[in-house]
Structures are given as structure tokens and as C-alpha cells.
Amino acid sequence: MTSFRHKKLNPWHYLLLSFAFLIIAGAFVLSFSEMRTLAPLSFIDALFTATSAVCVTGLIVVKTTDFSLLGQIVLLILMQLGAIGIMTITTSLIQLIRGNLDLEQRLSFSQLQDSINLKSSDGVLQFILRITFVTEIIGASLISLGFYLQGFSPKQAIYHGVFQSVSAFCNAGFSSFDNSLIGTHWLVKYTVMALIIIGGLGYFVIYEVYHNRRFRNRFSLNTKIVVYTSLFLVFMGAFFIFLVETNTSITDSLFQSVTARTAGFNSVNMGGMHMVSLLVITLLMFVGASPGSTGGGIKTTTFFIVNYSIFKVLRGETSINIFNRHITHKIILRALALVVVYFMAIILASVLLLLKYPFGFFDTFFEVISALGTVGLSLGITAQLGMYGKIIIILCMFLGRIGPATLAMITLRKQKEIKIKYPEDRVVLG
């Protein structure tokens, strides 16, 4: 009699299944939602919108204002669940149903969530929910005040404030206005910027900063890299945008730099920006947010490790040390692998779109990076895509959301210790 060995699903499988289920369920709900326009929503457009919401991207083929109130609430729910992370919810449900996770599952979950230590995975859902809702409530209050000062009625101000707050903290980029946040009150813009930054730092960085705020020397290397790199990218991007866009204020320059870090809002007309500014925004979208956050991209830590390692190698150093901590070659190779995989995905998706559509190279390149980085900024291509193009962008958004976690799981689960060491040899470079 043949016996079958029960094979447990690892967190990677739960992540894929949970996101796929939520996207498909959301697409079905949106496809049957009442639209404010006469034309019904096709399933491919509903699938595109649901994927964009769950993957907290913000790219749209249908205006958010075209959805009824129920449809917009569904979008809010999809954004919230996508940002919190279905993997976190799934793991917590497993703990409730089956008891505590075993050591193998806890290790996998901890690695998947980019946690600094194993015990951080215990009670992670409670911490994430508390941080998420407290931050969003404060943000919604300030944004609602900004809209009220701008002339909206209290009811309208509260609704738009809640929508923008959830979307900003989730780094989703969906707006309840057709022109995003162009021309809004300064209080709205600065509050949205703060929400984007907090959501993009990562839950474990927030946890560590909150509990060790009195003892800065206790911050881990991961937290230091995330904070310093995030500040550098924000101010560097704002400086170049302000320098090139002579008619753009400091506030809007900062806003566009912050929102390019996977949020997707815009306070200026993207089509009217200089090519240099768009290139800077493209680079910011490629880097994205930080590990364990609501944003996408290759992540700030990957960006820092790769560039710092290159700098050290060019100086002739073979040992990479940061803040009196040594970075192993395994971490450097994983960072390089992630950058190469992302770049290959960008090239492949761009080529597939250019073969079908007569778009310009940069516009296509920008759109693909925005999808893979789960940003949501667009130069106008999205609305012109047919089913073929929408499927490609859907796959890009999905890969951009679960890609880093998937790659981490694959590399961590397939680590092999090579006991045979071959003789070294030289290869000519350059």
C-alpha cells in the first residue's frame, strides 16, 4: 500500500495563495460593483484594479472617481489588506487554529518578513495593526483638516481625508481625486508625505526606533541603513527636482521625491516635467521603500549594500564593514542577485510591451518600473493598454509585491554548504 508523506506548506506558498485569492476575489467584487459611468467594468479592468490595490501600486485603467461609494470602499479594504500583508494574517490564523508554529515555520516566517530577530514574529500582527490604525487615524484627522481649510464640507473633508490617509500609509497611491493631490492644501501634502515615509520605513524599523528611542546606540545595522538611506534619497531627489523644475516649489519637490518611493501620488503634472526630473523619479522608483514595509522596489538596504560594496571594491578593499559591523559575502551576493533579477524583469516586460504597442522607450520603461516598484506613477500609457498589455503590467505589479520575499525564501531554503573547494584562478575584467 502506497503511503503519502504530508508536505507542509511553507510561508512562501501561503503568501502566493493568499495574495492570489484576494486579488481574484477583489476582481469579482469590483466587476459587479455599480459604476458611476454608463459603461460596465470589464473583468480584465477589475482584475487590473484589484491587483493594483492589493499590491499597493496605484496604477489605474479606470478612474477611482468612476467607482461608486461601495467600489471605493472595496478598494480601501484591498489596499489595507495588501499593505498589512496577507502572509501576516495567514500566519496568525495558523497560530490560532493549530497552536504555535513549529521552529521551521517560525524561521521561515521570520526570514520572509525581513525580521531582525526570531522573537519579532511573535505578536507581529498585533503590533502591525496597532501602528497601522493609529497612524492612519492621526493622518486622516490632519488631512481632513487640510481639506476643510481648503473649502470642503466637513463630510467631504472627512471622507477624502480617510481615503488619502489609508492610501498614503499603505503606499498605494490611489486618490479620490482625478488629478491626485495637485493644488491641495500644504497640510494635506506634508501629512501625506509623513504617512508615506512611515509606511515605507518598515514595521520592524518602526518597532526598534520606538522601543530604543532613548538609546540610539542600540539601533541595529538594518535600522541605521534604512533611516540614513531613506533620508539621503528623499533630499537628493528633492534637490534635483527643485533644481531642474524652476516653477516647482520646495513642497512639491519634496512631495514628488517622497511619493516616487512607491507611493504614486503626484502634486504636479507628470507630463510637464523635465526629462532629468523623470529620470531621477525613475531611479527612486527602482530603489523603492525598505524591507518589511508597505512599499516595493529593490529596497533601500539592497541599494545601500550594492553601492557601498562597489565603492569599497573600487578602493581595493575586500572586507565590507559598515558601522563597525561586517557584511558577509552572502548578503552582498543576494543584494546583487536581487538587482539583476529586477533589471532583467524590467527589460523583459519593456520589450514585450514595445513589441505590441507604439509607445516611446522611456515612457514604457517608466511604466514598467512603476509597476514593478509598486509605485503607481504613470506618463499616460496605462489607459491605452489592451488586454495583452494589462496582463503584463498585472504580472509586474504582482512580482513587484511578492518578488523580494519570494527570492529571499528561495535563496534561504536552498542554501548549500559546498565542502569541496577548487583551486582559484584569475578572470580578466574590464
C-alpha positions as a Python dict, from the first residue, in 0.01 Angstrom:
ca = {
    (1, 'M'): (0, 0, 0),
    (2, 'T'): (145, 331, -108),
    (3, 'S'): (198, 585, 165),
    (4, 'F'): (198, 955, 106),
    (5, 'R'): (409, 1189, 309),
    (6, 'H'): (230, 1503, 418),
    (7, 'K'): (412, 1806, 294),
    (8, 'K'): (359, 2127, 488),
    (9, 'L'): (311, 2449, 301),
    (10, 'N'): (583, 2699, 379),
    (11, 'P'): (513, 3073, 423),
    (12, 'W'): (606, 3135, 59),
    (13, 'H'): (313, 2918, -54),
    (14, 'Y'): (77, 3090, 189),
    (15, 'L'): (192, 3428, 58),
    (16, 'L'): (126, 3339, -306),
    (17, 'L'): (-208, 3170, -239),
    (18, 'S'): (-332, 3449, -10),
    (19, 'F'): (-244, 3730, -249),
    (20, 'A'): (-383, 3542, -550),
    (21, 'F'): (-709, 3465, -367),
    (22, 'L'): (-753, 3825, -250),
    (23, 'I'): (-685, 3964, -598),
    (24, 'I'): (-931, 3732, -770),
    (25, 'A'): (-1198, 3785, -502),
    (26, 'G'): (-1148, 4161, -523),
    (27, 'A'): (-1174, 4150, -902),
    (28, 'F'): (-1507, 3967, -886),
    (29, 'V'): (-1647, 4216, -633),
    (30, 'L'): (-1529, 4515, -837),
    (31, 'S'): (-1664, 4369, -1162),
    (32, 'F'): (-2012, 4361, -1007),
    (33, 'S'): (-1981, 4699, -836),
    (34, 'E'): (-2206, 4976, -957),
    (35, 'M'): (-2015, 5227, -1170),
    (36, 'R'): (-2094, 5596, -1192),
    (37, 'T'): (-2035, 5577, -1566),
    (38, 'L'): (-2272, 5405, -1806),
    (39, 'A'): (-2015, 5153, -1930),
    (40, 'P'): (-1982, 4841, -1707),
    (41, 'L'): (-1641, 4739, -1574),
    (42, 'S'): (-1486, 4451, -1768),
    (43, 'F'): (-1327, 4167, -1574),
    (44, 'I'): (-976, 4243, -1705),
    (45, 'D'): (-1011, 4603, -1581),
    (46, 'A'): (-1148, 4475, -1250),
    (47, 'L'): (-854, 4232, -1223),
    (48, 'F'): (-608, 4511, -1305),
    (49, 'T'): (-761, 4742, -1044),
    (50, 'A'): (-776, 4470, -778),
    (51, 'T'): (-412, 4374, -842),
    (52, 'S'): (-307, 4738, -824),
    (53, 'A'): (-491, 4779, -492),
    (54, 'V'): (-373, 4456, -327),
    (55, 'C'): (-16, 4510, -447),
    (56, 'V'): (-48, 4875, -329),
    (57, 'T'): (65, 5009, -665),
    (58, 'G'): (-185, 5273, -771),
    (59, 'L'): (-180, 5227, -1149),
    (60, 'I'): (-532, 5260, -1285),
    (61, 'V'): (-719, 5191, -1608),
    (62, 'V'): (-1042, 5326, -1458),
    (63, 'K'): (-1062, 5647, -1257),
    (64, 'T'): (-1122, 5592, -888),
    (65, 'T'): (-1398, 5852, -902),
    (66, 'D'): (-1580, 5635, -1158),
    (67, 'F'): (-1645, 5377, -886),
    (68, 'S'): (-1948, 5407, -663),
    (69, 'L'): (-1902, 5463, -290),
    (70, 'L'): (-1916, 5086, -236),
    (71, 'G'): (-1649, 5029, -501),
    (72, 'Q'): (-1420, 5285, -341),
    (73, 'I'): (-1466, 5123, -1),
    (74, 'V'): (-1373, 4787, -156),
    (75, 'L'): (-1057, 4950, -292),
    (76, 'L'): (-973, 5080, 57),
    (77, 'I'): (-1015, 4731, 205),
    (78, 'L'): (-798, 4574, -64),
    (79, 'M'): (-527, 4835, -10),
    (80, 'Q'): (-536, 4786, 366),
    (81, 'L'): (-511, 4407, 347),
    (82, 'G'): (-241, 4422, 84),
    (83, 'A'): (-31, 4663, 290),
    (84, 'I'): (-66, 4476, 618),
    (85, 'G'): (40, 4164, 437),
    (86, 'I'): (-182, 3865, 388),
    (87, 'M'): (109, 3647, 497),
    (88, 'T'): (99, 3806, 841),
    (89, 'I'): (-274, 3745, 875),
    (90, 'T'): (-242, 3388, 747),
    (91, 'T'): (37, 3302, 987),
    (92, 'S'): (-156, 3445, 1280),
    (93, 'L'): (-464, 3243, 1182),
    (94, 'I'): (-250, 2929, 1172),
    (95, 'Q'): (-130, 3007, 1523),
    (96, 'L'): (-489, 3038, 1643),
    (97, 'I'): (-615, 2724, 1466),
    (98, 'R'): (-321, 2487, 1506),
    (99, 'G'): (-141, 2634, 1802),
    (100, 'N'): (209, 2781, 1799),
    (101, 'L'): (414, 2745, 1484),
    (102, 'D'): (695, 2495, 1488),
    (103, 'L'): (1056, 2610, 1470),
    (104, 'E'): (1086, 2557, 1094),
    (105, 'Q'): (775, 2764, 1021),
    (106, 'R'): (883, 3039, 1262),
    (107, 'L'): (1225, 3057, 1097),
    (108, 'S'): (1069, 3077, 752),
    (109, 'F'): (821, 3343, 861),
    (110, 'S'): (1090, 3546, 1031),
    (111, 'Q'): (1309, 3535, 719),
    (112, 'L'): (1018, 3618, 493),
    (113, 'Q'): (924, 3925, 695),
    (114, 'D'): (1285, 4050, 693),
    (115, 'S'): (1282, 4040, 1072),
    (116, 'I'): (1592, 4126, 1268),
    (117, 'N'): (1540, 3854, 1523),
    (118, 'L'): (1324, 3545, 1560),
    (119, 'K'): (1112, 3667, 1850),
    (120, 'S'): (988, 3963, 1643),
    (121, 'S'): (748, 3729, 1459),
    (122, 'D'): (557, 3661, 1784),
    (123, 'G'): (266, 3902, 1811),
    (124, 'V'): (366, 4077, 1489),
    (125, 'L'): (3, 4108, 1377),
    (126, 'Q'): (-97, 4294, 1694),
    (127, 'F'): (192, 4539, 1658),
    (128, 'I'): (131, 4594, 1286),
    (129, 'L'): (-240, 4657, 1335),
    (130, 'R'): (-178, 4899, 1622),
    (131, 'I'): (83, 5101, 1431),
    (132, 'T'): (-123, 5096, 1112),
    (133, 'F'): (-454, 5216, 1251),
    (134, 'V'): (-314, 5469, 1498),
    (135, 'T'): (-101, 5628, 1226),
    (136, 'E'): (-385, 5628, 975),
    (137, 'I'): (-631, 5784, 1222),
    (138, 'I'): (-388, 6065, 1306),
    (139, 'G'): (-313, 6113, 937),
    (140, 'A'): (-681, 6115, 843),
    (141, 'S'): (-753, 6382, 1106),
    (142, 'L'): (-481, 6614, 976),
    (143, 'I'): (-566, 6559, 610),
    (144, 'S'): (-937, 6615, 678),
    (145, 'L'): (-846, 6943, 849),
    (146, 'G'): (-643, 7042, 542),
    (147, 'F'): (-933, 6971, 308),
    (148, 'Y'): (-1172, 7158, 539),
    (149, 'L'): (-941, 7462, 534),
    (150, 'Q'): (-936, 7431, 156),
    (151, 'G'): (-1313, 7475, 144),
    (152, 'F'): (-1460, 7124, 154),
    (153, 'S'): (-1763, 7048, 369),
    (154, 'P'): (-1694, 6853, 690),
    (155, 'K'): (-1844, 6535, 542),
    (156, 'Q'): (-1639, 6561, 221),
    (157, 'A'): (-1323, 6654, 410),
    (158, 'I'): (-1351, 6351, 639),
    (159, 'Y'): (-1414, 6108, 353),
    (160, 'H'): (-1128, 6238, 139),
    (161, 'G'): (-907, 6253, 448),
    (162, 'V'): (-969, 5888, 535),
    (163, 'F'): (-920, 5772, 177),
    (164, 'Q'): (-594, 5963, 129),
    (165, 'S'): (-462, 5858, 471),
    (166, 'V'): (-511, 5486, 414),
    (167, 'S'): (-375, 5507, 60),
    (168, 'A'): (-70, 5709, 170),
    (169, 'F'): (29, 5491, 466),
    (170, 'C'): (-20, 5180, 251),
    (171, 'N'): (196, 5346, -18),
    (172, 'A'): (-87, 5264, -260),
    (173, 'G'): (-119, 5591, -450),
    (174, 'F'): (-493, 5570, -513),
    (175, 'S'): (-659, 5909, -480),
    (176, 'S'): (-1024, 6007, -450),
    (177, 'F'): (-949, 6293, -694),
    (178, 'D'): (-895, 6265, -1070),
    (179, 'N'): (-586, 6491, -1056),
    (180, 'S'): (-441, 6321, -747),
    (181, 'L'): (-322, 6589, -500),
    (182, 'I'): (-245, 6871, -741),
    (183, 'G'): (-342, 7204, -586),
    (184, 'T'): (-426, 7068, -241),
    (185, 'H'): (-353, 7242, 90),
    (186, 'W'): (4, 7229, 223),
    (187, 'L'): (-116, 7046, 536),
    (188, 'V'): (-252, 6767, 314),
    (189, 'K'): (76, 6735, 124),
    (190, 'Y'): (303, 6727, 431),
    (191, 'T'): (77, 6483, 615),
    (192, 'V'): (67, 6253, 313),
    (193, 'M'): (447, 6274, 290),
    (194, 'A'): (481, 6177, 657),
    (195, 'L'): (245, 5881, 610),
    (196, 'I'): (436, 5761, 303),
    (197, 'I'): (769, 5780, 485),
    (198, 'I'): (640, 5599, 795),
    (199, 'G'): (475, 5328, 587),
    (200, 'G'): (790, 5290, 378),
    (201, 'L'): (1032, 5252, 670),
    (202, 'G'): (917, 4901, 759),
    (203, 'Y'): (738, 4771, 1067),
    (204, 'F'): (1050, 4634, 1231),
    (205, 'V'): (1238, 4961, 1192),
    (206, 'I'): (940, 5144, 1345),
    (207, 'Y'): (933, 4890, 1629),
    (208, 'E'): (1302, 4931, 1701),
    (209, 'V'): (1301, 5310, 1678),
    (210, 'Y'): (1001, 5329, 1912),
    (211, 'H'): (1145, 5097, 2180),
    (212, 'N'): (1507, 5217, 2158),
    (213, 'R'): (1442, 5588, 2101),
    (214, 'R'): (1629, 5677, 2422),
    (215, 'F'): (1929, 5459, 2337),
    (216, 'R'): (2032, 5539, 1980),
    (217, 'N'): (2349, 5331, 2012),
    (218, 'R'): (2126, 5022, 2038),
    (219, 'F'): (1986, 5063, 1688),
    (220, 'S'): (2065, 4767, 1466),
    (221, 'L'): (2265, 4797, 1146),
    (222, 'N'): (1948, 4739, 944),
    (223, 'T'): (1771, 5034, 1107),
    (224, 'K'): (2067, 5267, 1059),
    (225, 'I'): (2096, 5178, 691),
    (226, 'V'): (1722, 5219, 633),
    (227, 'V'): (1697, 5559, 805),
    (228, 'Y'): (2012, 5713, 656),
    (229, 'T'): (1947, 5582, 307),
    (230, 'S'): (1582, 5695, 314),
    (231, 'L'): (1682, 6048, 419),
    (232, 'F'): (1952, 6062, 152),
    (233, 'L'): (1717, 5950, -126),
    (234, 'V'): (1438, 6189, -26),
    (235, 'F'): (1656, 6501, -6),
    (236, 'M'): (1870, 6404, -306),
    (237, 'G'): (1561, 6357, -520),
    (238, 'A'): (1400, 6678, -397),
    (239, 'F'): (1720, 6875, -465),
    (240, 'F'): (1743, 6764, -829),
    (241, 'I'): (1371, 6813, -894),
    (242, 'F'): (1379, 7163, -742),
    (243, 'L'): (1695, 7244, -939),
    (244, 'V'): (1550, 7134, -1274),
    (245, 'E'): (1184, 7230, -1231),
    (246, 'T'): (1219, 7606, -1192),
    (247, 'N'): (845, 7659, -1142),
    (248, 'T'): (808, 7391, -874),
    (249, 'S'): (800, 7485, -505),
    (250, 'I'): (1011, 7323, -235),
    (251, 'T'): (699, 7150, -101),
    (252, 'D'): (613, 6995, -438),
    (253, 'S'): (976, 6898, -497),
    (254, 'L'): (985, 6717, -164),
    (255, 'F'): (645, 6563, -234),
    (256, 'Q'): (745, 6421, -572),
    (257, 'S'): (1068, 6282, -425),
    (258, 'V'): (883, 6114, -138),
    (259, 'T'): (597, 5981, -349),
    (260, 'A'): (838, 5827, -600),
    (261, 'R'): (945, 5593, -320),
    (262, 'T'): (649, 5361, -411),
    (263, 'A'): (352, 5584, -318),
    (264, 'G'): (227, 5705, -656),
    (265, 'F'): (58, 6033, -565),
    (266, 'N'): (154, 6344, -756),
    (267, 'S'): (121, 6714, -677),
    (268, 'V'): (241, 6834, -1019),
    (269, 'N'): (159, 6735, -1375),
    (270, 'M'): (391, 6443, -1459),
    (271, 'G'): (363, 6503, -1834),
    (272, 'G'): (504, 6852, -1797),
    (273, 'M'): (816, 6756, -1601),
    (274, 'H'): (1169, 6775, -1744),
    (275, 'M'): (1330, 6452, -1861),
    (276, 'V'): (1600, 6486, -1593),
    (277, 'S'): (1337, 6500, -1320),
    (278, 'L'): (1162, 6196, -1466),
    (279, 'L'): (1494, 6010, -1471),
    (280, 'V'): (1552, 6092, -1103),
    (281, 'I'): (1199, 5973, -1022),
    (282, 'T'): (1266, 5653, -1219),
    (283, 'L'): (1575, 5581, -1007),
    (284, 'L'): (1379, 5647, -687),
    (285, 'M'): (1103, 5411, -804),
    (286, 'F'): (1360, 5141, -876),
    (287, 'V'): (1502, 5165, -522),
    (288, 'G'): (1162, 5186, -354),
    (289, 'A'): (1097, 5156, 18),
    (290, 'S'): (1251, 4940, 293),
    (291, 'P'): (1222, 4572, 388),
    (292, 'G'): (907, 4474, 576),
    (293, 'S'): (728, 4793, 468),
    (294, 'T'): (418, 4868, 265),
    (295, 'G'): (630, 4968, -36),
    (296, 'G'): (808, 4787, -317),
    (297, 'G'): (1129, 4824, -518),
    (298, 'I'): (1464, 4656, -461),
    (299, 'K'): (1460, 4818, -113),
    (300, 'T'): (1686, 5077, 49),
    (301, 'T'): (1906, 4817, 217),
    (302, 'T'): (1978, 4645, -115),
    (303, 'F'): (2059, 4980, -275),
    (304, 'F'): (2295, 5072, 7),
    (305, 'I'): (2472, 4734, 23),
    (306, 'V'): (2532, 4720, -353),
    (307, 'N'): (2661, 5077, -385),
    (308, 'Y'): (2870, 5064, -67),
    (309, 'S'): (3024, 4735, -177),
    (310, 'I'): (3109, 4877, -519),
    (311, 'F'): (3269, 5180, -353),
    (312, 'K'): (3479, 4958, -127),
    (313, 'V'): (3585, 4729, -412),
    (314, 'L'): (3696, 5026, -622),
    (315, 'R'): (3910, 5133, -328),
    (316, 'G'): (4075, 4793, -327),
    (317, 'E'): (3912, 4665, -5),
    (318, 'T'): (3795, 4305, 16),
    (319, 'S'): (3619, 4324, 354),
    (320, 'I'): (3294, 4523, 371),
    (321, 'N'): (3241, 4682, 714),
    (322, 'I'): (2959, 4925, 798),
    (323, 'F'): (2916, 5098, 1135),
    (324, 'N'): (3167, 4857, 1291),
    (325, 'R'): (2974, 4558, 1157),
    (326, 'H'): (3092, 4312, 893),
    (327, 'I'): (2873, 4238, 589),
    (328, 'T'): (2915, 3881, 467),
    (329, 'H'): (2964, 3794, 102),
    (330, 'K'): (2633, 3601, 109),
    (331, 'I'): (2438, 3919, 178),
    (332, 'I'): (2628, 4109, -91),
    (333, 'L'): (2564, 3837, -348),
    (334, 'R'): (2193, 3828, -260),
    (335, 'A'): (2171, 4205, -299),
    (336, 'L'): (2342, 4188, -638),
    (337, 'A'): (2117, 3899, -743),
    (338, 'L'): (1804, 4096, -649),
    (339, 'V'): (1917, 4399, -851),
    (340, 'V'): (2000, 4185, -1156),
    (341, 'V'): (1670, 3994, -1138),
    (342, 'Y'): (1472, 4318, -1112),
    (343, 'F'): (1663, 4471, -1402),
    (344, 'M'): (1607, 4161, -1617),
    (345, 'A'): (1234, 4171, -1536),
    (346, 'I'): (1220, 4538, -1634),
    (347, 'I'): (1393, 4473, -1967),
    (348, 'L'): (1175, 4169, -2046),
    (349, 'A'): (847, 4347, -1967),
    (350, 'S'): (956, 4658, -2160),
    (351, 'V'): (1044, 4452, -2466),
    (352, 'L'): (712, 4265, -2455),
    (353, 'L'): (521, 4594, -2442),
    (354, 'L'): (730, 4761, -2715),
    (355, 'L'): (672, 4464, -2948),
    (356, 'K'): (296, 4523, -2927),
    (357, 'Y'): (247, 4896, -2871),
    (358, 'P'): (399, 5203, -3045),
    (359, 'F'): (499, 5372, -2720),
    (360, 'G'): (825, 5554, -2667),
    (361, 'F'): (1105, 5360, -2495),
    (362, 'F'): (1132, 5584, -2190),
    (363, 'D'): (755, 5603, -2138),
    (364, 'T'): (737, 5222, -2148),
    (365, 'F'): (1043, 5186, -1927),
    (366, 'F'): (891, 5431, -1676),
    (367, 'E'): (560, 5243, -1670),
    (368, 'V'): (724, 4904, -1612),
    (369, 'I'): (946, 5031, -1330),
    (370, 'S'): (642, 5197, -1172),
    (371, 'A'): (457, 4863, -1181),
    (372, 'L'): (749, 4654, -1053),
    (373, 'G'): (827, 4911, -786),
    (374, 'T'): (455, 4918, -689),
    (375, 'V'): (464, 5297, -728),
    (376, 'G'): (172, 5391, -949),
    (377, 'L'): (312, 5698, -1125),
    (378, 'S'): (238, 5700, -1497),
    (379, 'L'): (312, 5904, -1807),
    (380, 'G'): (-24, 5812, -1957),
    (381, 'I'): (42, 5468, -2103),
    (382, 'T'): (-180, 5267, -1868),
    (383, 'A'): (-510, 5391, -2006),
    (384, 'Q'): (-402, 5299, -2362),
    (385, 'L'): (-318, 4935, -2289),
    (386, 'G'): (-519, 4648, -2433),
    (387, 'M'): (-568, 4311, -2265),
    (388, 'Y'): (-217, 4196, -2363),
    (389, 'G'): (-51, 4500, -2205),
    (390, 'K'): (-271, 4492, -1896),
    (391, 'I'): (-177, 4130, -1828),
    (392, 'I'): (194, 4219, -1849),
    (393, 'I'): (152, 4511, -1607),
    (394, 'I'): (-57, 4290, -1376),
    (395, 'L'): (226, 4036, -1364),
    (396, 'C'): (476, 4317, -1300),
    (397, 'M'): (272, 4451, -1008),
    (398, 'F'): (232, 4104, -860),
    (399, 'L'): (603, 4028, -899),
    (400, 'G'): (694, 4366, -753),
    (401, 'R'): (488, 4299, -442),
    (402, 'I'): (591, 3940, -364),
    (403, 'G'): (915, 3921, -564),
    (404, 'P'): (1171, 4021, -296),
    (405, 'A'): (1008, 3794, -38),
    (406, 'T'): (992, 3507, -285),
    (407, 'L'): (1355, 3547, -387),
    (408, 'A'): (1458, 3562, -21),
    (409, 'M'): (1268, 3241, 55),
    (410, 'I'): (1417, 3060, -244),
    (411, 'T'): (1774, 3157, -159),
    (412, 'L'): (1733, 3091, 213),
    (413, 'R'): (1574, 2748, 165),
    (414, 'K'): (1832, 2639, -92),
    (415, 'Q'): (2146, 2733, 95),
    (416, 'K'): (2407, 2466, 43),
    (417, 'E'): (2742, 2436, 209),
    (418, 'I'): (2997, 2343, -55),
    (419, 'K'): (3258, 2123, 111),
    (420, 'I'): (3478, 2085, -196),
    (421, 'K'): (3700, 2385, -259),
    (422, 'Y'): (3850, 2414, -606),
    (423, 'P'): (4177, 2591, -692),
    (424, 'E'): (4147, 2964, -751),
    (425, 'D'): (4206, 3111, -1094),
    (426, 'R'): (4201, 3456, -1249),
    (427, 'V'): (3950, 3606, -1491),
    (428, 'V'): (4030, 3929, -1675),
    (429, 'L'): (3772, 4201, -1604),
    (430, 'G'): (3745, 4530, -1793),
}
